[in-house]
Amino acid sequence: MKITDLGAQPGVIRKQATEMLVKGFDRPRGWSSLEAATREVEHVLRQGFAFAALEDSLLLGWIGGLPQYDGRVWELHPLVVRPDRRLRGIGRSLVAAFEREARCRGALTFTLGTDDDSGGTSISGVDLYDDVPRHIEGLHDLGYKHPFLFYRRLGYVVTGIMPDANGPGKPDIYMSRSARL
Ligand SMILES: CC(C)(COP(=O)(O)OP(=O)(O)OC[C@H]1O[C@@H](n2cnc3c(N)ncnc32)[C@H](O)[C@@H]1OP(=O)(O)O)[C@@H](O)C(=O)NCCC(=O)NCCS
């Protein structure tokens, strides 16, 4: 497997990147159409950067990075690994590539949002406003292996939540990690 610039890849690889946004997500849900996914790939390549994990001409996964706060913060978005290649360290390698590149571009903070639009965690379907810190403190997976567990494994911590970001009772979970060495 090699990790390389997605933007420099031929159309056949970029097409796989687009399809993966539609087919590679379950909980949270993916992009609803190839058109929306195509726009997303183009947006990430135009505004930031993206890396592909490749095995010959097969795309195993990809990750994007987008600047925020004049480039002091870089958002990890999106990240997806082929379902049949998960739990083999590809996601971890892609995140490491994202972090290296974002740090080179001046990041002080790496950040991301991981939606709970499918009832995967303790903060879905509840009134978060009654005690936001308590809900963050008590955040746990409900048995679906929500990706916040993956990011936590990689050193990211929950820095906030956005109630109803994906509809009533469907929040987004904000996680960050310091880029300062
Ligand atoms: C989340 C995702 C990118 C992880 O990729 P991956 O290649 O399977 O992850 P890795 O094999 O590099 O895992 C790194 C570590 O995290 C753990 N991990 C990975 N996914 C996990 C999950 N869903 N729940 C708990 N732990 C997880 C692994 O066991 C491994 O642990 P280790 O430190 O003991 O080795 C992948 O499951 C995916 O593409 N999911 C669908 C898309 C998605 O949800 N993207 C994120 C949206 S914000």
The ligand as an ORCA input file, in Angstrom:
! r2SCAN-3c Opt
* xyz 0 1
  C     -13.414      4.903     10.851
  C     -12.518      4.211      9.811
  C     -11.896      5.264      8.901
  C     -11.382      3.466     10.555
  O     -10.458      2.963      9.592
  P      -9.640      1.600      9.832
  O      -8.649      1.456      8.743
  O     -10.577      0.481     10.046
  O      -8.921      1.922     11.224
  P      -7.522      1.335     11.768
  O      -7.413     -0.107     11.390
  O      -6.415      2.237     11.345
  O      -7.767      1.461     13.339
  C      -6.898      2.133     14.242
  C      -7.308      1.750     15.645
  O      -8.666      2.168     15.876
  C      -9.492      1.044     16.193
  N     -10.782      1.236     15.518
  C     -10.989      1.401     14.199
  N     -12.299      1.577     13.954
  C     -12.920      1.501     15.142
  C     -14.270      1.616     15.536
  N     -15.253      1.862     14.641
  N     -14.556      1.477     16.860
  C     -13.584      1.264     17.765
  N     -12.262      1.169     17.441
  C     -11.953      1.288     16.146
  C      -8.754     -0.153     15.647
  O      -9.096     -1.337     16.333
  C      -7.302      0.234     15.884
  O      -6.997      0.029     17.240
  P      -5.510     -0.355     17.748
  O      -4.921      0.957     18.133
  O      -5.747     -1.255     18.883
  O      -4.779     -1.003     16.610
  C     -13.322      3.169      8.994
  O     -14.016      2.318      9.868
  C     -14.323      3.763      8.025
  O     -13.987      4.102      6.881
  N     -15.617      3.890      8.445
  C     -16.684      4.407      7.578
  C     -16.506      5.858      7.280
  C     -16.502      6.697      8.548
  O     -17.276      6.469      9.459
  N     -15.571      7.677      8.587
  C     -15.427      8.566      9.714
  C     -16.516      9.551      9.682
  S     -16.203     10.900     10.759
*
